[in-house]
Amino acid sequence: MTSHHRLWTFTARGPPSSVLAFTSGPAPTLPPRLPLPRDSPTPEEWILVKVAFAGLNVGAIFQMTLIPALLRADTCTPEMDLSGTVTDTWHPDADAAGSRFADAAGCLLTGMTAAQLVADAALKPGQGVLVVAASGGIGTMVVQMARKAVGAAGRVVGVCSGANADTVRGLGADDVVDYTLHDDLAAYLGDAFASAPFDAVVDTLGFQALYARSPLYLVPGGVYCSVGIKPPSFGVPDFLRAVVQMKLNEWWPVARWLGGVGRPWKGASMMSPTREDRESIVGMLARGELRVVRDSVWAFADADKAYEKLGGRHARGKVLVRVDGGVGDDEC
């Protein structure tokens, strides 16, 4: 490891293109500087990693655009998903079980969120599930996990654009609904699946309009599992309105005569993932049970442009950043 490293940081609130700064600073070393914070991990959890790839997540855009300075460190580095080589630690495992660096960086947060959504859906063999935004970073993983959960006798239908239909089918979907062909998607779903409604819906983007009309295509008692509510923008007012709507979805009585939708809504959260959560996803990747679909790979110096791609909400799979220019796309 060199004495200095490159990094992207931000000190103010705003869109990534405005607040991210590409700079350099002293490289971290082990043991860490003392005294340690009161909530620091135990010594055996400290590792030093030479990062190869970083996986971008929409949550980092919210962090940059919404979190005020008094609620975070003065200087922040975005993202939590990374892969690379452990260069200094007591732990014997120096890589992710032979997985490609790019895949290891792209599987963790999205994979854990997908696993939580599928668990909330409580899918059983032979059931049917609708996956909304099936070609995104989370959606591509939900399709694979849902396929395993419902088995060969079950039914997995993905909602995505026609351009991504082959990708979604290749991950295990039986059929695809091209949302670009329908001005009123909920009405179409109601017409197309009225005779065979779904046992669960997994929404990996958060469309409130689809949930509000889910009785058209979701069986009574079937749960609508979502990552949250998609706000119209990354601005604070839209975000707060989305949070209020999520709480209303969770707390308002389900009964339609009380003003409810008639179907329960569950929101997934990965705010406090456990070590077991992480190891489960890495294990699935290592065993070939989970495939990471790559939308694009960006140079480290172009991370701000990668966030523009991610923020457009139309990425097919994961947007990745190559931190170490010497590591190839398929290198382990």
Stockholm file with secondary structure:
# STOCKHOLM 1.0

chainA/1-332         MTSHHRLWTFTARGPPSSVLAFTSGPAPTLPPRLPLPRDSPTPEEWILVKVAFAGLNVGAIFQMTLIPALLRADTCTPEMDLSGTVTDTWHPDADAAGSRFADAAGCLLTGMTAAQLVADAALKPGQGVLVVAASGGIGTMVVQMARKAVGAAGRVVGVCSGANADTVRGLGADDVVDYTLHDDLAAYLGDAFASAPFDAVVDTLGFQALYARSPLYLVPGGVYCSVGIKPPSFGVPDFLRAVVQMKLNEWWPVARWLGGVGRPWKGASMMSPTREDRESIVGMLARGELRVVRDSVWAFADADKAYEKLGGRHARGKVLVRVDGGVGDDEC
#=GR chainA/1-332 SS CCSEEEEEEBCSCSCHHHHCEEEEEECCCSSCCSSCCTTCCCGGGCCEEEEEEEECCHHHHHHHHHCCGGGSCSSBCCCCEEEEEEEECSCSCCSSTTCCHHHHHHHHHHHHHHHHHHHHHTCCTTCEEEEETTTBHHHHHHHHHHHHHHCTTSEEEEEECGGGHHHHHHTTCSEEEEGGGCSSHHHHHHHHSSSSCEEEEEESSCCHHHHHTGGGTEEEEEEEEESCCCCSSSSHHHHHHHHHHHHHHHHSCSCGGGTCCSSCEEECCCSSCCHHHHHHHHHHHHTTSCCCCEEEEEEGGGHHHHHHHHHTTCCSBEEEEESSTTSCTTCC
#=GC SS_cons         CCSEEEEEEBCSCSCHHHHCEEEEEECCCSSCCSSCCTTCCCGGGCCEEEEEEEECCHHHHHHHHHCCGGGSCSSBCCCCEEEEEEEECSCSCCSSTTCCHHHHHHHHHHHHHHHHHHHHHTCCTTCEEEEETTTBHHHHHHHHHHHHHHCTTSEEEEEECGGGHHHHHHTTCSEEEEGGGCSSHHHHHHHHSSSSCEEEEEESSCCHHHHHTGGGTEEEEEEEEESCCCCSSSSHHHHHHHHHHHHHHHHSCSCGGGTCCSSCEEECCCSSCCHHHHHHHHHHHHTTSCCCCEEEEEEGGGHHHHHHHHHTTCCSBEEEEESSTTSCTTCC
//
